[in-house]
Amino acid sequence: MDTVDFTKMEDMTFDETQMLNEKYVDHAQSNLQTQLLNLLVSMKGPTLGYQIDRYRHSLQSATRVLRNGEETEMVVAALFHDVADPIAPENHSAAAAEIIKPYVSERIFWVIRHHGLFQGYYYFHHLGGDRNAREKFREHKWFDDCEYFCHEYDQNCFDPKYNELALEEFEPLVKEVFAEKRIVSIGELA
C-alpha cells in the first residue's frame, strides 16, 4: 500500500497506521539534519541593524563553543540556539530548545530554553525592562551554565571581524548529535 484509503483519521486502519508511520519515520530520519541546516541558512541576509546577520551570529556562537573545547552537544546547541528567530520571534528560545530536546542533555536543553531571558541582562534595561529578570532562576542548578553560555557564546557573537568556521565544519557534529536518538514511531511525538 502506498496511499491510505481514509479521508478522516477516525477511519484509519491498523495497516494504514503502520504504513504511514514507516513512511514518516523514514522521511524524518533522512531529512531532519538537512531541514535544520536549511533553516539556519535561511537566516542569511538582513542584519536588522546588527553588523552581521543571524546566520553568522549562530556560526560565531558555535565556533566559540567548539574552540573552547565544549562537548559536541553544546556546539550543536549553540549553532541552533537562535534558529527559531524567524518563525517564533516572541519565544525563539523555547522553540529552539524543543527542536533539540530529544537529542541533547537536560542541562543543554535548559540552557537553550532560557538563554533569551538570560541574554536580556545585556539589554532589557535599555528597553525599560528588568535586566535582572533571570534572577528568578538564581537557585536553579543550571543558572550559572546559562549565564556562562550567554556571556561567552551569545552576547559577544556579533563581530564582523571574527573568523567563524563555515557551516560545513559543523555538519559532521550535527549528524552525530541528531543521529543519537532515532525516531521509531510517530507516537513518540505525543
GIJOBEL-V173790 format. One record per residue. N is the residue number from 0. RES is the residue in one small letter. OMEGA is omega in degrees with one decimal (* if undefined). BURIAL is b if it has 16 or more other C-alpha atoms within 10 Angstrom, else e. D_FIRST is the distance of its C-alpha to the first C-alpha in whole Angstrom. Layout:
N;RES;OMEGA;BURIAL;D_FIRST
N;RES;OMEGA;BURIAL;D_FIRST
//
This chain:
0;m;178.6;e;0
1;d;-176.3;e;4
2;t;179.4;e;6
3;v;176.0;e;7
4;d;-174.0;e;10
5;f;172.6;e;13
6;t;175.0;e;15
7;k;-177.0;e;17
8;m;179.5;e;17
9;e;178.8;e;19
10;d;-177.1;e;16
11;m;177.2;e;13
12;t;176.3;e;12
13;f;-178.5;e;12
14;d;177.3;e;9
15;e;178.7;b;8
16;t;179.9;e;11
17;q;179.8;e;10
18;m;179.6;e;7
19;l;179.8;b;10
20;n;-179.9;b;13
21;e;179.1;e;12
22;k;-179.5;e;11
23;y;-178.1;b;14
24;v;178.2;b;16
25;d;-179.9;e;16
26;h;-177.9;e;17
27;a;-177.6;b;20
28;q;-178.0;b;21
29;s;-175.3;e;21
30;n;-174.6;e;22
31;l;-176.9;e;25
32;q;179.0;b;28
33;t;179.7;e;28
34;q;179.5;e;27
35;l;178.2;e;30
36;l;177.1;b;32
37;n;177.5;e;31
38;l;177.2;b;33
39;l;179.6;b;36
40;v;-179.7;b;36
41;s;179.2;e;36
42;m;173.5;b;39
43;k;173.4;e;41
44;g;-171.9;e;44
45;p;178.5;e;46
46;t;178.1;e;48
47;l;177.6;e;49
48;g;175.3;e;53
49;y;177.6;e;52
50;q;177.4;e;53
51;i;177.9;b;50
52;d;-177.2;b;46
53;r;176.9;b;44
54;y;178.8;b;42
55;r;175.7;b;45
56;h;-179.5;b;46
57;s;177.0;b;43
58;l;178.2;b;44
59;q;179.2;b;47
60;s;-179.2;b;46
61;a;179.0;b;44
62;t;179.0;b;46
63;r;178.8;b;49
64;v;-180.0;b;47
65;l;-178.3;b;46
66;r;177.7;e;50
67;n;175.5;e;51
68;g;179.7;e;49
69;e;-179.9;e;47
70;e;-176.6;e;44
71;t;179.6;b;41
72;e;-179.8;b;39
73;m;176.6;b;42
74;v;-178.1;b;42
75;v;177.4;b;38
76;a;177.7;b;39
77;a;179.2;b;42
78;l;-174.9;b;40
79;f;-173.2;b;37
80;h;179.8;b;40
81;d;-173.6;b;40
82;v;-179.4;b;37
83;a;179.1;b;36
84;d;-176.8;b;40
85;p;-174.7;e;38
86;i;-179.3;e;35
87;a;-174.0;e;37
88;p;-178.5;e;41
89;e;-179.1;e;42
90;n;-175.6;e;41
91;h;179.8;b;39
92;s;-179.8;b;41
93;a;-178.7;b;38
94;a;179.3;b;35
95;a;180.0;b;36
96;a;179.3;b;37
97;e;178.1;e;33
98;i;-175.7;b;31
99;i;-172.7;b;33
100;k;-177.5;b;33
101;p;-170.2;b;31
102;y;-176.7;b;32
103;v;179.3;b;36
104;s;177.3;e;39
105;e;-179.9;e;40
106;r;-178.5;e;43
107;i;174.8;b;41
108;f;-177.0;b;39
109;w;180.0;b;42
110;v;-179.1;b;44
111;i;-179.7;b;42
112;r;-174.3;b;41
113;h;-174.5;b;45
114;h;179.6;b;46
115;g;177.6;b;46
116;l;-179.0;b;49
117;f;177.5;b;51
118;q;179.5;b;51
119;g;176.6;b;52
120;y;-175.0;b;55
121;y;-176.9;e;56
122;y;-177.3;e;56
123;f;-176.9;b;56
124;h;177.7;e;59
125;h;179.8;e;60
126;l;-179.7;e;58
127;g;179.5;e;60
128;g;-178.1;e;57
129;d;-179.5;e;58
130;r;179.8;b;57
131;n;179.7;e;58
132;a;178.9;e;55
133;r;-177.1;b;53
134;e;177.8;e;56
135;k;177.3;e;54
136;f;-173.9;e;52
137;r;-176.4;e;55
138;e;-179.8;e;55
139;h;-175.4;e;51
140;k;-179.6;e;51
141;w;177.2;b;49
142;f;-177.2;b;51
143;d;178.7;e;53
144;d;-179.7;b;50
145;c;176.6;b;49
146;e;179.0;b;52
147;y;178.9;e;52
148;f;-177.3;b;49
149;c;-178.7;b;50
150;h;-173.8;b;54
151;e;-169.7;e;53
152;y;-179.0;b;49
153;d;-174.2;b;49
154;q;-176.9;b;52
155;n;-174.5;e;53
156;c;179.1;b;51
157;f;-170.9;b;52
158;d;-179.2;e;54
159;p;-179.9;e;53
160;k;-179.3;e;56
161;y;-177.5;e;53
162;n;179.7;e;52
163;e;177.3;b;48
164;l;176.9;b;46
165;a;-179.8;e;43
166;l;-179.0;b;39
167;e;178.4;e;38
168;e;-177.1;e;41
169;f;-175.0;b;39
170;e;177.8;e;35
171;p;179.0;e;35
172;l;177.3;e;37
173;v;179.4;b;34
174;k;179.6;e;31
175;e;-176.6;b;33
176;v;-176.0;b;33
177;f;173.2;b;30
178;a;-177.1;e;28
179;e;-178.4;e;30
180;k;179.7;e;28
181;r;176.1;e;24
182;i;179.7;b;22
183;v;-177.0;e;20
184;s;172.8;e;18
185;i;-179.4;e;18
186;g;177.2;e;21
187;e;-175.5;e;23
188;l;-176.7;e;24
189;a;*;e;25
//
